[in-house]
Amino acid sequence: MILAVTEVAFHFGAPDKVAYAVRLLRKAMGAGARVLVLGQAPLVQQLDTALWASAPSEFLPHCFADASAQVLALSAAVLAFEGVDAPVHPLPVLVNLGAQMPPNFERYQRVIEVVSTDAQDRAMARERWKRYTVRGFDIIRHDLQLRS
């Protein structure tokens, strides 16, 4: 039974998942939200590198999920590898860069699925979409290709 309805949104057509995730995280930080980013290790490590390469005025405090409780509390974004347990106390927003359905996604207020233009990534996203809808979630669709 779902007590609070999780908002699920798919952002289709990201030409570069890492660049798009950086943009999303900056927007979330500007709104005061804290975010868990979940994805495959190489992609999450690229995101970490991109966040460290930001200009000092645009720096986004972030850490990996295995950081100390003190560092986690001070970070606007927490990065986690797909297949590894997320933090015990989830953040309000989950950004999924991975191929798999995020475990325990119902614990989050919002789930944002970032989908690239790659055919395989889109096909896997369609499977996740079906799994969300079978479980009764309405999905918000954002087609990034229409915005360009």
N, C-alpha and C positions, 0 to 999 in steps of 0.2 A: 504494500500500500504506500502510495506517495503522499506525504503530508503537505509539502509545499511543491508547487509545480516548478520544475526546472525549465528555464527558457533555453531552447536549443536553436542555434542559428548555424547555417552553412554558408561560408564565404567561398563561392566557386570562382575559379579562374585567376588565382594568384600566380602571376608569372614567376615570382620568387618568394617562396614560403618564408624564408628568413627575413627578407626586407619587409614583407607584409606583417610578420609577427612583431618586428621592431616598431612599426607604425601603430599596430594595435596596442602594444604595451605602453607606448607613449600616451596614446589617447586614454587608456585605462588609468594610468598614473595621474594624468591631468584631471580625471574625474574622481580621484581619490580611491579607486578600486585596487585591490590586491589580487594577483593572478597566479595560478599554477599553469605552467606550460608543460605539456606532455608530448613526447615524440621519440623517434628513434635516436640513439646516441649520437651518430654523426651530425644529424640535423640540429639537435639541441646544443651540441658543442659549437657548431657554426653560429648559432644564435648567441651563445655566450660571448664568442669572439666579437661578433657584430655589436653587441651591447657595450663591450669594453672599448670598442673603437669609436664610440660616439663622442661628440664634442663635449667638453666638461659641462657646458650649460645644458646639455641634453642627456646627461648621464642618468641612467635608470638603475637604482639600487636593486640588485638581484643576487641570487645565490642558487646553489644546487640543493636539492631536497635533503641531502644528508648533512647539511650544515648544522651548527649548534643552534639550540633554541633561541639564543640571543640574536644570532645573525638572521635566522628565519624571521624573527619578530620585526627586524629593521628593514627587511627586503620587500619592495613593492612587487617583485616577481620572483617566483620560485620555479626553477627548472628541474624537471624530472624525466628520467628515461622510461620509455614505454616498456611495460613488463616488470617494472620495479614499483614497489608500493609507494603510493603518494603519501604526503605528510599526514599524520594522524588527525590533525585539525585542519580540514580543507579550507582553502581560501574561497571567497565568494564566486570567483570566475575561473573557469577551466578553459584554456585554449589548447585544442588538440591538433598537433601537427603530424601525429602518427597515423598509421594505417589501421590500427585496431580500435574497437569500441572502447572508450575509457572505462575502466572498472569503477563502480560506485559513482557514476556520473550524477546520480540523483541527489547526492549530497551537496551539489553546487547550485547556486542561484542561476547561473548562466553557463552554458557550454557553447563555445565557438569552435566549429570545425573548419579549419583552413584547408582548402583543396586547391591544388595547383592545376595547371593546364595539361599535365601529363595524363595520358589515356588510362594507365594503370591506377594512378592515384584517384582519378574520377570514378573508375569502376569500383574501387574499394569504398569510396565515399558513398556511392549509391547503395552499397550493401549496408553501411552504417545507417543511412537514411531509412532504409526499410526496417531495420531493427528498432530504431527510435519510434517509427510510426506504429509498428506492431505492438509496442509497449504503451501506446496511447499518447505519445508526445506530438504536439503540433510543431512544425518546423518553420522557421523564418529563413527565407532564401535571399541571399545577396549575390547577384551576378556581377563580379568585378569587371568583366569584359564589357558590360554595357555602360559602365562608368567612364571608361577611357575614351 
